[in-house]
Amino acid sequence: MTPKRILVTGAAGFIGSGCAREFGRRGVEVVALVHRRRPAGLDGATVVQGSITQGEGPWDALAQLGPFDAAVHCAGRATDLGRFPQFRQLNVQGVVNLIQAMPRLGVARLVHVSSTDVYGLKDFSDADESTPLARRPGNPYPRSKIMAEQAVRSMLPPERYVILRPGAVWGEGDRSILPRVVDYLGHCSSVLHFGRWRGQNRWPLAHVRNVAMAAYLGACCDEAAGETYNVVDAEHTTVDQFYRLIIERFLPDRSGVPSKTLPYWVGWLAGGAGTFLSNLLHRDRPLFDPRLYSLRSGSCNLDFNGEKLRRLAAAHGEEFVTREAGLAQLRLEKPSPD
């Protein structure tokens, strides 16, 4: 089935805007739900402003634009800072509200964008979609993502949903992680790593165009219904290699900066202070890095298997954006405001 009309929630965000543009490039009519700001590059989309967490929300306006072959749900709180009630409202109640509105909007299928963080932060080796989810996630972000997945499965029959679990999403349009990484690498005297892996652990990159392609396949492929897919790039990239690639792309004069590994507890002290102060000040972006969650994720071997999605893509003639092509297209965007 080739979708004709798609609803994308969170279309002002990095992943949401990437999905909206991808569907538009494929000739699909896009209705983009945004909370506050209208992003650039969605000139062909119908933009509706509203929140899926408040009262009646935008359902009347969206119902007039339906029915929809699928809703790609990208809206939510995408940070590891904050308190759980904030995450529960946006990441859990938001998807519950959308599912309850699906009959009213005429949405045939939900493509829910989750995260590989639902598996927890520990060392993995070729972990596929059957890997158990974290039992006691220590951060509200993965906890809310697990609860959101549970809501999708309990409220919808398998033929009505697809779940995507992207890794660390990167690529054009990133106004959050990349500017911070470039700023850090531009001022550091050495590339710091913490713990036993010494920077040789896998960083599970997922190019935003690959995530958008996965959303397209989830919306149109009958065999995808009821399935869950890890979304990671085909190439394995270590944490140190990722930093080196960014230096080569944006800071070639610093290519000789050495790598240095410190004990994990040193990073834990700094990360604990940064996380505590950032939460105390109710910030969505940290006062400084590393914070505890990013420290942990950068110190674990997050080796996830994306073969299931690659088989689906190959069966439908789709190709992944390569790391080389993604780096060539990468542009340094102005950081997003707090």
ABEGO torsion letter per residue (X at the ends): XBBABBBBBGAABAAAAAAAAAAAAAGBBBBBBBAABBBBGAAABBBBBEBAABEAEAAAAAAAAOBBABBBBABEBBBABEBAAAAAAAAAAAAAAAAAAAAAAGBABBBBBBBAAAAEBBBBBGBBAABBBBABBABAAAAAAAAAAAAAAAABBAAABBBBBBBBBBEBGBAAAAAAAAAAAAABABBBBBEAAGGABBBBBBBAAAAAAAAAAAAABAAABGBBBBBBBABBBBAAAAAAAAAAAABAAAAABBBBBBBAAAAAAAAAAAAAAAAAAGBABBABOBBAAAAAAAABBBBBBAAAAAAAAAAAGBBBBBAAAAAAABBBBBBBBX
